Amino acid sequence: SIGVLPASLNSGYINANAAQKAELERRYSGVSEFSPLPTLHNYEIGWKQRFLDNKVQFSLAGFRMKWIDQSVISANFNEDGQNIFPSGGLSVRSTNDGTIYGVEFSADARIATGWDAGFSINYLHATWDNYENSALGTLTALTGTTASDPVNVRLPKFDGNYFGKVPMWTGAFNTAYQAPLSGDWDWSVRSDISYTGGAWESDANIVKSDGFFRVNGSIGIQKDTMKI
């Protein structure tokens, strides 16, 4: 499959004066009033199966995605004594490419009458093939031109970095049991355990969070549309 997002107005470039536009064109080759169309090429193959009289079912899928011209807002500031951009900088949309691939597996089972369980595990690898963002460069003290080389623009590059806020591993397990209680009332108990792996704080990959588990449990009674 191929997905395309709408282009965005490059308002920073549109509103820039002649000197600012010249500097933006020097920093971003091909910059214009519109950003390129962000495009995603997705390849996926999967297998779904039921067996044991439909008491057990599973789903397995593998995928690879190529993200082309993903639009990122990048702020631009004065450098080396220039007085071109305003004090708050001037933002334009830069484009970057990334590759995403992974595997997803999930299974559900009817263990016994009234007793169900489910399990899932997902692996996701998402990295930038080429990525530049001067706003992130400012945060990480990476600059473009220098006083000794003011002509050659070197935008802060984060090629090969992992996508920010995207964990590599996630998973979940749940189990529930329901049985008659009295009259039209049933009782039930359920537990859910989920896992979220560590993730980088941003595409700059400065700090990575620890993975964590989250556990939820419930016990209740129910009748028709009422549940407590």
N, C-alpha and C positions, 0 to 999 in steps of 0.2 A: 504494500500500500504506500501511497504518497500523500502526505499532508502539507498544506500550504497555509500560512498565516497571512493576514493582510499586511501590506506595507504600512509604515508609520511615517508621519510627517517629521522631518528633521528640523524642528522649529529653531533649534540653536543655530543651525546653519542659515536658515531662512532669515532670521532676525539679525544676523551678524553684518557688520559693515564690511567694506571692501578689504581692509587690512586684516580683519579677523577671518574672513573667508579665505584669504590667501594663506594664512597660517594654518587653518583647519585643513585645507587642501594639501598643504605640505605634510601634515601629520597623518592624514587619512586619504590614501589614494582612492580617487573615484567618489569622494563624498559629494552628495547632492541634496536636493530638497526632500527626497524620499529615501527611506532605507530600502535595501534589497528585500525581496520576498523571503522570509524564513521558510525553509523547506525541510521536511523530514521524510527520509526514505526508510521504510520499515519492512524487514523480512522476518517471518515468524512461521514456525512449524510446531504442531502440537498433537497430542494423543489423549483422547478421553475414552474411558473404559468402565463398564459395570460388570460385576461378576458375583458369584455366590447368591443367585436369585435376587440380584440388585441390592443386596445388603451392603455391598462395598462398591464405592466408585472413586476413581481418581482422575486427575487432570495433570498433564505434564506439557510444558511449553518452553521452547527456546526461541530467542529473538535477537536480532541485531538491528540497530538503528543508526543512521547517519544523519546528523543534524547539520544543515548547511545554512550559513548566513543567519545564525541566531542573533537577534538584535539585542544589544546591551547599551544602556545609557552610560556614556563615559564623560566625565567632567574634565575640562581643560582649564589650566591656570597659567598665569604668567611665569616665565622662567628666565633666569640669568639677566635680571634687570629690565626685561621687556615691560612695556605698559600697553599691552594689546587687549587683553581680556578684562572684563569687569572684576571687581573684588570677589564676587561670589563665583567666578569662573563662568565658563560657557559650555553647555552640555550638547553633545551630538550623539547620534547612534552609530556605534561601531558594530561590525559583524564578525562573528566567530564560528568556528566549526567544532563539532564534538562527535564522539563515537560512544554508543551505549550498547551493551549486550548483556544478556543474563538468562537465567533459567528459573522457572516457577513450577512448584509442585504442590498439589493439594490433594487431600483424600478425606473421605467421609465414610463412616461405617455405622450400621445398626448392629450393635453388639448383642443386644437382647431386647425383648419386648420393653419398650419405654426407655431404653438406654442407647444414646447416640454419642458419637465422638467424632472430632474432626482435627485435622493437622495440616499445616502448610509451612513451607519454607521457600524463601526467595533469595536469589543471588543476583545482584545488579552491579555492573561495572560501568561507570560513566566518567569519561575523561575528556578533556579539551584537547583537540588536535592542534589548534592554534587559538590563542585567546589573548586579547589585549584589552586593558581597561585602565585608563589613567586615574580614575577615581580610586580604584583599589591600589594602584601604584602609589598614590599619595598616602594612603593608610599604611603601606608597608615601606615608606621612605624610598621608593624606587622612582627616579625621575627620568625625564626624557633627555633633552639636550644638556650640555654642560658648557661652562664658560670657555673651556679649551676647544670645544667642538660644537659650536652653536648651530651648525648647518644641518648635520645629519640627525634627524629625529629618531630617537629610540624610545618608542612607547613601551611602557611596562608590559612585559610578556609573561604569561602564565601557562605556556604550552605544556601539556602533559599533566596538568593539575586535575585533581578529582573534582567533580561537581560539588559545590557547596550545599550543605544541608541534605545530602542524599546518602543514606546509610547503604553499605555494601550488603549487609545481611539483615533480613527481617524474617520473623516466623511467628506462628501462633498455634496454640492447642486449646481445644475446648471439649468439654464433656458435660452431658446433661442427662438427668434421669427423671421420669415422670410416672406416677402410679396413682390409682384410685385412693381417695382418703375416706370420704363418707358421703353417701348419697350421690349427688351430681358433682361433688367437689373432688378435685385432684390435687395432689401435692407434687412439688418439683424442686430439684436442686440443680444448680449449674455452676461451673467454674470455667473461667477463661484466663489463659496465660499468653501474653504476647511478648515478643522480644524485638527490640530495635537496636541495631548495631551502631557503633560510633560513627559520627559524621563530622566533616569539616565545617567550621563556622561560616566560610564563604569560599568563593572560587580562588581566593588567595592562599588557602590551605595553611593558615597560621596556627590555629588551635583546633584540636580534634576532641570531641566529647567522648565519654565512655559509653559503651553499650549498656542497656538497662532492660530489666524485665518489669512487666506490669501485670498484677494479678487481680482479678475481680471474681467475686463469688456472690451467689444469690440463692435464697431459699424462699419458696412461696406457695400459696394455694390459689386455685383458679376454678372458675365456674362460668361456662359460656364465654361472655365477653368481659367478665370481671377477673382481674388478677391482682393479688396482693403480695 
